């Protein structure tokens, strides 16, 4: 029984042979849930040459943040509709290029804050049929629509290699899911947020 418990503990501690290489989270002095109650999650950008449907990232953030004690998430269909109405090609642009018309439309659907970011890497290497290395690297940021200020930002890079427990590295999709969950923890719970910000 004790051996089973120790094995479970090791699995939890070193889950999937994944290693966090970068984990940064920063808050502006103006980060306040009272000023940012409704988040619109936009599609994330993808580094040139990287093939990945970034709408999957936005959908995952939306799913994670639904039920947050701090924010309400604007329906993705409404956000996508606004972007189509204004003809905005966000996937090939940066957040700083949002024009007044787009900002007004987002405010009309109740958004006061935008969540977006960039997928920097999503890679895996194989030796024969075995995955010997995988990596996912994501940045995210919250931007107040009214001021354009970045009030929260996060960057996490996770990688995975085979270890004594797993014979091959984790799929980069698993790493990306873990990254998004980690980023969302302080944005979901009032108590966690207060401990981090030390309000």
Buried (B, 14 or more C-beta within 10 A) or exposed (E): EEEEEEEEEEEEEBBBBBBEEEEEBEBEEEBBBEEBBBBBBBBBBBEEEBEBEBBBBBBBBBBBBEEBEBBBBBEBEBBBEBBEEBEBEBBEEEBEEBEEEBBEBBBEBEBBBBBBBBBBBBEBEEEEEEBBBBBBBBBBBBBBBEEEEBBBBBBBBBBBBBBEEBEBBBBBBBBBBBBBEBBBEBBBBEEBBEEBEEE
